[in-house]
Amino acid sequence: MQSQATHTNVDQAELAKFSDLAHRWWDPESEFRPLHQINPLRLEWINGIAPLQGKKVLDVGCGGGILTDAMARSGAHALGIDLATKSLKVAQLHALETQTPNVQYREVAVEALAAEQPASFDVVTCMEMLEHVPDPSSIVRACAQLVKPGGHVFFSTLNRNAKSFLFAIVGAEYVLNLLPRGTHEYAKFIRPSELARDCRDVGLEWQNTRGMEYNPLTRRYWLSADTSVNYMVATQRPL
């Protein structure tokens, strides 16, 4: 795992939140249970649009490597990057323990990697990260710079509206205790129209969206057309 400490587009309080929980990343009954539950859904959706076998893939804001690891096991050559040192160490240890093939991790800002390796990846994913940084448009721009012409960039984040506040913060953090309290800040949520504008500004073509819903009674997640709370976006850099 290589490290690059110079970075500016980061919220230190957000890093601290996830660093404190780093040892829990791979416990499917921990605070990261929702990520473990939705991972097969998002992996299948990504793989259906941009088949991962043999592709060079970048996972931005990889945390403990839940998606990065899954993409590598789906046949990709995967690189996960993050700025939370403890989370990256957990990801690296998990890869060693489980002998995950073709996966690497680096502590580097996405903007710095974009300057270092432009147009280098077939697929770039940035999931559940944009709502945790000071300047999400900078992340979108860097992702666009990193993907090859014809390649795909996938984002997931939270919509900003009353329903999203009720479900993602009040419900998930305070009523159902699916996430630690304080995981999300409503003001940082991003409307699809805002993300679409950022993608358009950097030349990414908006292709597809999917919402993610949750039933607290059955404790089951599924993908749908409802993007009012959690949503994922597939974009493509034109040839």
N, C-alpha and C positions, 0 to 999 in steps of 0.2 A: 504494500500500500504506500504510494507516494504522497507527499504532503506539499501543499502550497498554502502558506498562511496569509498571504496578502489578499484581502477582500473588503469590499465596502457595502455591497447590497445584501446586508444580513442584519437581522434583528437578534442581538445577543440574548435577549430574554427568551426568544423562541428557541434558540440553540440550547439554552440551559434547560428548558422544559423537557426537550427530547433526550438530552444527555443524561438527565437524572433518571430517566426510565430505560436507558440503553440496555441494561442487563435483562430486560423483560421482552425485548423485541421478538424473540422466537418462541415465547410461551403463548400458545394459542388461546389460553384462558386469561391472559393478562389484559392490560389496558389496550393492547394492540389486537385484541380479538377481532374487531371490525375489519382491520386490514387483512387478517388471515381469511376472513369469510368472503370478502369481496375480491380477493386476489384471483381466484379461478375465473370469476366473471370478467374482470378487466383483461386478464391474459387471453382468454378466448376471443374477446372482442378485438383486441389488438392483432392477434394472430390471424383472425379472419379477414382483416383489412390489409395487413402487411405481413405475410407469412415470415416467421422468424428464422426458419431453418437456414443456417449458413450466413445469416445477415450480421453485420456489425451494428451493435445496438448500444445506445447510451441511455442510462437511467439517471435523470437529474433530480437531486434531492432524494437519494435512494434510502436514507435512513439505515436500518439494519439489514437491508437487502432483500426484503420479501419478494418484491417484483423482479428485481435484478436476477436473483437466484432462479426464479421460475422461468424467466426468459432464456437464461443460459441452459436450463434443463429442457427447454423446447427447441434447442439446437442453435441458438444465437451465440455469437461471440460478444459477451456483455461486459460493459464497463459501468460501474455505479459510482457516482460522485456525490459528495456531501461536504458540509463544513462542520459537522458534529463529530469530533474525533472519536468519542466513545462509541457512538453508533457504528461508525466505520470499522472499528476494531471488532465489534460484535459480528458484523457482516463478514469480515475476513475470517474470523474464527469459525463461524458456521460453515463457510465454504470449505475450509480445511477439514473440519470434522466430518462433513457429509460428502466430501470429495466432489463438489460441484465442478463440472468441467467448464473450461472457457469463460471464467468470470474473474474480473479484477475490480479493485476499488481504489479510488484516489480522493484525497482531501484537497479539493481545488474548486474555486468558484467557476460557475458555468461561463461567465464572461471571459475569464482568463483562459479557459479551455477553448473557447471559440476563437480567440486570438491565436492560440497555439495550433489548433487542428481544425481549421475551417473546412466545411464540406467533406467531412470524414465518415459520417455515419449514415447507414441506410434507414435506421429508425431511431428517433429520439422520443423518450417518454419523460413527462414531468407531471407526476401525479400527487395530488394533495400537498402541493408546495406553494403555489402562487399566492395563496391566502396567508402565507406566513412570512413574506418578505416585504421590505419597504417599497420596492419598485418592481412590481410584477412585469411591467412592459419591458424592462431590461432583460428579464429572464426569457421572455418570448423572443426578443430580438436575438439573443445568444443561441437559443435553440434553432432558430431559422438559419443562423450562420453555420451551425454545426452539421446540419443535415445535408446530404448530397442532393443535387438536382434530381427530382423524381422520387425522393425519399419522403417519408411520413414523420410528422411530429404529432404526438398525442398529449393532450392536457386533461387534467381533471381538477375540479375545484368546487366551490360552493356558491350558489346564486345568492344575491342580496335582495331579500324581500321579507315581508312579515312572516310568511310560512316557513322560510328558511331559518329565521331567527327562532321561531317556535320549535321546529323539529331538530335543527342541528345544534342549538345551544341549550335551550330550556329542556327539551326532551332528552337529547342524547347525553348531555352533561349533568343535568340536575335531577331529572325524573328517572330515567332508565339506567343512569350511570354506565353508559356504554363507553364514554370517554372521560378522562380526568377533567375536572372543572377548570376552566381557563384555557382549554386546548385551543379554542377559536375566539377571534375577536370579530364581531359582526361588521364593523367598519371596514374590515379587510376583505370581506366577501366580494365576489366579482360577478357582475351580470354578464350573461352570454353576449350581449351587444357590445360590452366593453372589451371582452376578450376577442370578439370578432374584429373589432376596430384595431386592436393591437396586432393581430395576425395579418390583417390586410395591410397595415402600415409597413410590415417587414416582408411582404410578398408571399405569405403562406395562404394557400387556397383552402377555405373552409369546406370540408367535405361531408361530415356526418357528426351528429350528436346523439348521445344516449344519456338518459337519466338513470339514477340508481335509487331504488326504493327499499324500505325496510318495514317488516311486519313485526311489532314487538311481541305479539302473542306466539307466533310460530318461530320468531327469532331468525327469520329468513330474509336474505337480500335477493333482489332480482333487477334486471335491466328493463327499462321501459322507455316510452317516448316522453315521459314527464321530467323535464329539466328544471323544475321549480326549486329543487333543493340541491342535491348532489348531481353533478353532470360531468360527462366526459366529451371531449371533442377530438375528432380526427382531422388533421390538416395535411396538406401536401405542398412541397416546394416544387414549382413548375420546372420542367426540363429546360 
